[in-house]
Amino acid sequence: MLCKNCSSLLNRFVKNASCRSLSRLLSSKTYNDWNKAVSDAEKIVGYPTSYMSLRCLISDEFSNVAMHLRKLVGTRHPLLKTARGLLHVGKQNTQTRGLIVLLIAKAAGPGPAEQIKDQEPDKISGIYSSQRSLAEVTEMIHMANLIHKGVVNLSDYLESDQREKNDMEFGNKMAVLSGDFLLANACTELATLNNTHVVESMSLAITDLMEAEFTDLRNDNGESLLKPDIQFSDWIKQTYLSSGSLLARSCRSAVELADHREDQREAAASFGENMAYLQQVRNKILRTMPEFGTLSHKCLLYT
């Protein structure tokens, strides 16, 4: 059973995320509401998740990669924009997947004491260390996917000058290398959890992310526009592959690491999956009808 405080905070966190996005953050009050929701959530889980995505970047191995990334400054390669978005910590920070996983872990509470106490003695704020590691893995996988998405099609630059072609080619190499580095770290961290079910589930999430790149809903020109014959079920499937699978499997794994019942694991997975659908709906609405953001967010909260 979810503890009262955490259930309330989860509900508030979701509503703040939706309102913030669908109103396009037009007022400082909305920004403050979002920051306060995140800040309060971080206090509950006892973990500064706003900086979670930076932990895996502070290492000797990645510092060598960062030195080469500096060569892309001044170019038009999308990897630079992705890097800025990942490193930006402030009122526009939207890297909340790890925080959602920790909130689910906190809300679910401890597992059967006789089964878990010897395995997880270092519980902080009601969250096991393995669950915190899982939250970091979730962020690393998401970061790696974003970076890999920055690989550009070199055929689009056939008419560009040689310097720009070289910049794009070098940027692609760095995007592949950086993304693979993060995925390798994520897989290594997963192995330390000593739970084959969790490892398998998170591996399937990575598989789904890769599959989503080949099944993306685009028109004949490669543009991200829906064809007339696209059904709602197609959108559901694509959204699940591209974002729902990772969040659903992460939430489920967080509950499984505490050895909760199967029905509780399914409830956590369902929450993560539906949260991903909500985020995708928000993004689509703002992309196509930004002027209606402040009018539609209340309706969306009750769908």
ROKE-26031 format. One line per 5 residues: number of its first residue (from 1); their letters; for each residue x, y, z of C-alpha. Coordinates in pm, 1 decimal, padded with zeros to 6 digits. Example, Ala and Ser with C-alpha at 12.3 -4.5 7.8 and 13.67 -1.06 7.14 Angstrom:
2
1 = as = 01230.0 -00450.0 00780.0 ~ 01367.0 -00106.0 00714.0 $
This chain:
303
1 = mlckn = 00000.0 00000.0 00000.0 ~ 00128.3 00346.6 -00087.8 ~ 00213.3 00569.6 00207.2 ~ -00016.9 00873.4 00229.9 ~ 00251.1 01143.5 00197.7 $
6 = cssll = 00419.3 00983.0 -00102.9 ~ 00092.1 00911.2 -00281.8 ~ -00009.2 01274.3 -00239.2 ~ 00329.7 01393.5 -00361.0 ~ 00318.8 01165.9 -00665.5 $
11 = nrfvk = -00022.1 01305.0 -00757.0 ~ 00099.3 01660.7 -00710.1 ~ 00417.4 01589.6 -00903.9 ~ 00225.1 01456.6 -01204.4 ~ -00020.6 01746.6 -01202.8 $
16 = nascr = 00256.9 02003.1 -01177.9 ~ 00441.0 01837.0 -01466.6 ~ 00132.2 01846.6 -01684.3 ~ 00034.0 02203.6 -01601.0 ~ 00385.5 02326.4 -01646.1 $
21 = slsrl = 00419.6 02173.6 -01987.7 ~ 00076.1 02242.7 -02127.9 ~ 00077.1 02607.6 -02024.4 ~ 00417.7 02649.7 -02192.4 ~ 00559.1 02787.4 -01871.8 $
26 = lsskt = 00426.4 03133.8 -01950.8 ~ 00438.8 03271.4 -01598.7 ~ 00695.4 03276.9 -01323.0 ~ 00436.1 03127.0 -01091.5 ~ 00420.3 02815.1 -01303.8 $
31 = yndwn = 00797.6 02787.5 -01300.4 ~ 00796.8 02824.5 -00924.3 ~ 00527.2 02561.6 -00884.0 ~ 00728.9 02317.3 -01092.4 ~ 01051.1 02390.0 -00902.8 $
36 = kavsd = 00877.0 02353.6 -00569.9 ~ 00720.2 02021.3 -00670.1 ~ 01060.0 01885.7 -00777.7 ~ 01233.2 02029.8 -00470.6 ~ 00976.6 01879.3 -00234.9 $
41 = aekiv = 01001.5 01544.7 -00412.5 ~ 01380.3 01545.5 -00379.8 ~ 01347.8 01615.0 -00007.5 ~ 01111.6 01321.0 00029.4 ~ 01343.8 01078.5 -00149.2 $
46 = gypts = 01652.0 01231.5 00016.0 ~ 01837.7 01254.0 -00312.7 ~ 01927.1 01553.0 -00536.9 ~ 01806.7 01396.1 -00859.3 ~ 01846.5 01724.0 -01050.2 $
51 = ymslr = 02216.1 01637.2 -01067.9 ~ 02170.7 01264.7 -01120.4 ~ 02251.8 01282.9 -01491.2 ~ 02585.1 01449.0 -01415.9 ~ 02724.9 01174.9 -01193.5 $
56 = clisd = 02808.9 00940.3 -01477.2 ~ 02976.4 01226.0 -01665.7 ~ 03222.3 01303.6 -01386.9 ~ 03483.2 01038.2 -01456.8 ~ 03830.0 01015.0 -01604.7 $
61 = efsnv = 03702.5 00812.7 -01898.3 ~ 03436.3 01061.1 -01999.8 ~ 03666.8 01359.0 -01947.0 ~ 03868.1 01237.1 -02246.2 ~ 03551.0 01229.3 -02454.0 $
66 = amhlr = 03459.6 01578.7 -02333.8 ~ 03792.2 01713.9 -02458.2 ~ 03707.6 01600.1 -02810.0 ~ 03353.6 01737.0 -02781.6 ~ 03501.4 02084.6 -02749.9 $
71 = klvgt = 03603.5 02059.6 -03113.9 ~ 03235.0 02073.0 -03208.4 ~ 03189.8 02421.4 -03061.9 ~ 03094.5 02654.5 -03344.8 ~ 02949.2 02377.4 -03559.8 $
76 = rhpll = 02583.4 02301.0 -03629.1 ~ 02592.5 01942.7 -03508.1 ~ 02287.4 01865.2 -03286.9 ~ 02506.7 01689.1 -03029.8 ~ 02598.7 02029.8 -02887.7 $
81 = ktarg = 02234.8 02119.0 -02829.3 ~ 02174.3 01782.4 -02666.8 ~ 02474.3 01828.1 -02438.4 ~ 02357.6 02172.2 -02330.6 ~ 02013.5 02034.9 -02251.8 $
86 = llhvg = 02155.6 01751.9 -02041.0 ~ 02392.8 01974.1 -01847.3 ~ 02141.9 02251.4 -01785.9 ~ 02018.0 02239.5 -01429.2 ~ 01757.3 02499.6 -01345.9 $
91 = kqntq = 01393.4 02582.3 -01379.2 ~ 01376.3 02419.1 -01721.6 ~ 01521.8 02090.5 -01599.7 ~ 01299.6 01806.6 -01718.5 ~ 01518.6 01506.6 -01636.3 $
96 = trgli = 01271.1 01360.1 -01392.9 ~ 01265.1 00991.5 -01483.8 ~ 01499.6 00899.3 -01202.4 ~ 01296.2 01107.2 -00959.6 ~ 00974.6 00932.5 -01063.2 $
101 = vllia = 01141.0 00594.4 -01006.8 ~ 01251.3 00699.8 -00657.9 ~ 00905.3 00834.2 -00575.6 ~ 00754.4 00500.6 -00675.9 ~ 01010.9 00319.2 -00459.5 $
106 = kaagp = 00935.5 00548.0 -00165.8 ~ 00560.1 00519.8 -00211.4 ~ 00571.0 00140.1 -00229.2 ~ 00764.9 00125.2 00096.0 ~ 00992.6 -00153.5 00222.5 $
111 = gpaeq = 00946.1 -00511.4 00116.7 ~ 00906.0 -00815.8 00342.1 ~ 01163.1 -00754.8 00616.8 ~ 01265.8 -01117.4 00652.8 ~ 01362.0 -01134.6 00284.6 $
116 = ikdqe = 01519.3 -00795.6 00225.4 ~ 01686.1 -00681.6 00547.1 ~ 02006.4 -00879.8 00497.8 ~ 02044.2 -00780.4 00133.4 ~ 01979.1 -00406.8 00176.9 $
121 = pdkis = 02101.7 -00281.8 00516.1 ~ 02182.2 00069.9 00389.7 ~ 01833.0 00210.7 00341.2 ~ 01811.9 00591.9 00329.4 ~ 01482.8 00783.3 00349.1 $
126 = giyss = 01298.7 00456.2 00303.3 ~ 01470.8 00380.0 -00029.3 ~ 01718.8 00098.7 -00081.0 ~ 02057.7 00166.3 -00237.7 ~ 01974.6 -00070.5 -00523.3 $
131 = qrsla = 01666.8 00139.9 -00604.9 ~ 01880.5 00454.5 -00616.0 ~ 02124.3 00280.1 -00847.1 ~ 01832.3 00180.5 -01068.4 ~ 01718.0 00543.8 -01087.5 $
136 = evtem = 02064.4 00645.7 -01206.1 ~ 02062.2 00365.7 -01462.5 ~ 01728.6 00493.1 -01593.3 ~ 01873.0 00840.8 -01644.5 ~ 02186.0 00701.7 -01809.7 $
141 = ihman = 01984.5 00496.2 -02058.0 ~ 01767.1 00796.8 -02138.8 ~ 02073.6 01018.0 -02185.8 ~ 02240.4 00762.5 -02410.4 ~ 01930.1 00742.6 -02626.6 $
146 = lihkg = 01909.5 01122.1 -02659.3 ~ 02274.5 01140.6 -02759.1 ~ 02238.4 00862.3 -03015.6 ~ 01942.9 01049.6 -03163.5 ~ 02187.2 01330.0 -03242.5 $
151 = vvnls = 02347.6 01127.7 -03521.9 ~ 02273.1 01312.0 -03846.3 ~ 02224.2 01175.5 -04196.8 ~ 02541.5 01268.3 -04383.1 ~ 02360.3 01243.8 -04716.5 $
156 = dyles = 02181.0 01566.4 -04621.9 ~ 02514.5 01747.7 -04638.4 ~ 02635.0 01632.4 -04980.7 ~ 02611.1 01987.0 -05116.3 ~ 02777.5 02145.2 -04813.5 $
161 = dqrek = 03140.8 02249.2 -04806.6 ~ 03401.9 01996.4 -04700.2 ~ 03452.7 02155.7 -04360.0 ~ 03087.8 02115.3 -04264.1 ~ 03089.6 01755.9 -04387.3 $
166 = ndmef = 03391.0 01685.0 -04168.3 ~ 03221.9 01850.3 -03870.2 ~ 02908.2 01640.8 -03912.9 ~ 03107.1 01319.6 -03954.0 ~ 03316.2 01392.9 -03644.8 $
171 = gnkma = 03003.2 01483.5 -03447.9 ~ 02843.3 01153.1 -03544.5 ~ 03145.4 00961.7 -03420.0 ~ 03135.5 01146.4 -03088.3 ~ 02760.5 01089.9 -03054.1 $
176 = vlsgd = 02800.3 00715.6 -03105.0 ~ 03100.3 00698.1 -02870.2 ~ 02935.2 00905.3 -02595.7 ~ 02606.1 00716.9 -02613.0 ~ 02780.3 00379.8 -02608.6 $
181 = fllan = 02988.2 00490.8 -02309.2 ~ 02674.5 00572.6 -02111.1 ~ 02503.9 00247.8 -02212.5 ~ 02810.7 00049.6 -02106.8 ~ 02808.1 00219.7 -01766.9 $
186 = actel = 02436.7 00154.7 -01732.1 ~ 02481.5 -00215.5 -01807.1 ~ 02771.5 -00240.5 -01561.9 ~ 02561.8 -00077.0 -01290.5 ~ 02270.8 -00309.4 -01367.3 $
191 = atlnn = 02494.2 -00610.6 -01311.7 ~ 02572.3 -00492.3 -00957.9 ~ 02203.6 -00516.5 -00864.3 ~ 02231.3 -00897.3 -00865.4 ~ 01878.6 -00939.4 -00996.0 $
196 = thvve = 01849.0 -01118.9 -01327.5 ~ 01482.8 -01023.6 -01371.5 ~ 01564.1 -00653.6 -01340.9 ~ 01860.5 -00685.5 -01576.2 ~ 01644.4 -00861.1 -01835.1 $
201 = smsla = 01362.5 -00608.0 -01801.6 ~ 01589.7 -00303.6 -01838.4 ~ 01766.8 -00470.5 -02130.7 ~ 01430.8 -00505.7 -02303.1 ~ 01371.3 -00134.3 -02242.2 $
206 = itdlm = 01692.7 -00058.6 -02432.1 ~ 01577.2 -00292.3 -02709.7 ~ 01246.0 -00107.0 -02732.4 ~ 01424.8 00229.1 -02757.1 ~ 01629.5 00101.6 -03048.6 $
211 = eaeft = 01324.6 -00049.2 -03220.5 ~ 01142.9 00283.0 -03187.8 ~ 01401.9 00446.1 -03414.0 ~ 01298.8 00213.6 -03697.8 ~ 00923.4 00227.9 -03642.7 $
216 = dlrnd = 00888.1 00603.4 -03592.5 ~ 00564.6 00746.4 -03731.7 ~ 00683.2 00949.9 -04029.0 ~ 00548.1 01031.5 -04373.1 ~ 00703.6 00931.5 -04705.7 $
221 = ngesl = 00940.4 01230.7 -04691.3 ~ 01082.0 01126.8 -04356.4 ~ 00905.1 01408.8 -04172.4 ~ 00757.1 01344.2 -03829.6 ~ 00397.3 01379.1 -03947.9 $
226 = lkpdi = 00118.8 01128.1 -03905.0 ~ -00019.6 00956.7 -04212.4 ~ -00399.8 00958.3 -04261.4 ~ -00419.8 00582.5 -04204.8 ~ -00241.6 00589.9 -03868.6 $
231 = qfsdw = -00457.2 00450.1 -03587.9 ~ -00451.8 00540.0 -03219.0 ~ -00316.2 00193.6 -03147.2 ~ -00015.3 00275.9 -03367.6 ~ 00052.9 00587.0 -03162.1 $
236 = ikqty = 00022.9 00390.1 -02837.6 ~ 00267.7 00127.2 -02961.0 ~ 00521.2 00382.3 -03084.1 ~ 00501.9 00588.4 -02766.1 ~ 00547.6 00277.4 -02556.4 $
241 = lssgs = 00858.5 00179.0 -02749.1 ~ 01013.4 00526.4 -02747.2 ~ 00949.4 00624.1 -02385.1 ~ 00683.6 00418.3 -02209.9 ~ 00883.4 00098.2 -02193.4 $
246 = llars = 01180.4 00255.1 -02013.4 ~ 00972.3 00432.9 -01750.8 ~ 00732.5 00141.6 -01701.8 ~ 01008.9 -00115.7 -01664.2 ~ 01209.3 00113.2 -01434.9 $
251 = crsav = 00912.6 00168.9 -01203.3 ~ 00833.6 -00201.5 -01201.5 ~ 01196.8 -00290.5 -01131.2 ~ 01212.9 -00043.5 -00841.8 ~ 00923.3 -00223.7 -00673.7 $
256 = eladh = 01064.9 -00564.9 -00760.7 ~ 01397.8 -00480.5 -00595.7 ~ 01206.1 -00445.7 -00268.5 ~ 01046.3 -00785.6 -00333.5 ~ 00687.7 -00661.2 -00344.4 $
261 = redqr = 00399.5 -00865.7 -00478.6 ~ 00332.5 -00907.4 -00850.4 ~ 00019.2 -00692.0 -00843.5 ~ 00219.6 -00404.9 -00692.6 ~ 00484.2 -00443.3 -00961.0 $
266 = eaaas = 00217.9 -00427.0 -01230.5 ~ 00065.0 -00116.4 -01071.2 ~ 00403.9 00055.7 -01072.4 ~ 00461.4 -00039.1 -01435.6 ~ 00117.9 00091.2 -01531.6 $
271 = fgenm = 00189.6 00423.6 -01363.0 ~ 00519.3 00463.8 -01548.4 ~ 00364.6 00370.5 -01882.2 ~ 00074.9 00613.6 -01848.3 ~ 00307.0 00888.2 -01729.8 $
276 = aylqq = 00500.8 00845.7 -02054.5 ~ 00180.0 00872.7 -02258.8 ~ 00090.1 01192.4 -02076.0 ~ 00431.0 01344.1 -02146.0 ~ 00405.1 01256.6 -02514.3 $
281 = vrnki = 00056.0 01406.9 -02544.0 ~ 00186.3 01722.7 -02380.8 ~ 00474.6 01749.4 -02624.3 ~ 00251.7 01696.7 -02926.8 ~ -00001.1 01954.6 -02812.1 $
286 = lrtmp = 00263.1 02219.3 -02752.6 ~ 00427.0 02144.8 -03086.4 ~ 00109.7 02175.7 -03291.5 ~ -00113.6 02411.3 -03092.0 ~ 00105.1 02616.8 -02857.5 $
291 = efgtl = -00147.4 02897.2 -02834.8 ~ -00400.0 02661.9 -02674.8 ~ -00163.2 02535.6 -02406.9 ~ -00312.7 02734.3 -02120.4 ~ -00666.9 02637.2 -02219.2 $
296 = shkcl = -00622.4 02264.7 -02266.2 ~ -00413.6 02156.1 -01970.1 ~ -00707.3 02129.0 -01729.1 ~ -00895.4 01903.0 -01970.0 ~ -00590.8 01681.1 -02014.4 $
301 = lyt = -00555.7 01627.8 -01641.2 ~ -00899.7 01467.8 -01628.6 ~ -00875.8 01245.3 -01938.1 $
